[in-house]
Amino acid sequence: MRTLFGGLLLAIGVLIAGASGLCSLTVLFSAGSTSPQMWGSGLIMVAIFGGIPFAIGVGLIYAGRALIREDQNDGA
């Protein structure tokens, strides 16, 4: 059961981190933020709005991996 729940956490984490990362890259490299003056504010905006969901997704990935490895070690 832990393997199933770990796999679900892993899949959800990959989806959240992947979508957040792609969206952050799109915002960062959009046509309006190519000037050097916009890079500072663009990075701050991406870090605030894209960094938090990305960190949550990475945390879910690590939690899922830990559950899967724990279940494999208990079964051996």
N, C-alpha and C positions, 0 to 999 in steps of 0.2 A: 504494500500500500504506500510505503514511503517512496518507493521508486516512481510510482504513478504520480504522486503529488510533486515530487521533485522534478519530474519531466514536465508537468504542467507549469510549474514555476519557471523552469528553464525556457520553455516556449514563450510564455507571456513576457518574460524579461527580454528575450531576443527581439520580440515584436516591438516592445516599448522603446528599447534602446536604439533599435534600427530605425524606427520611424522618427524618433526624436533627433537622432544624428543626421539623417537625411534632410529633415526639415531645417535643422540648424545650419547645415552646409548651404542649403538653398538660400536662406535668408542672408547668410554671411557673404555669399558670392553673387548676390542679385545685382542687377544693373545699377541700382541706385547707390550701392555701397562700394563701388570700385575706386572712388577717390580716396586719397590718403587721409583726408580729414574725417571721413566716415568710419574708418577702421576702428578707432577707439570706441566710439559709441556702438558700433555694430558688434564688437566683441563683448562689450558689457551686456548688450541686449540678448545676445545668444547665450551667454553664460547664465543670465538670470532665468530666461524663459525656456531655454533648451537644456541647460545643464542639470536642472533639478529632475526632470523626467528621465534624462539619460542616466543619472546616478541611481535613481530608483530601479530602472531596468537592469543596470549592472549589478545592483544589490540582489535583485531577484534571480539573476543568473547564478551568482555565487551561492545563494541559499539553496537553489535547486540542485546545483552540483554537490553541495555538502550533504544534502539529504540522500542523493543517489549513492554517493560514496559510503555514507554511513550504513545504508541498507546493504550494500555489497559486502562491507566488512563484517556486519552482523551475521550474514548468511554463510560465511566461509567457515 
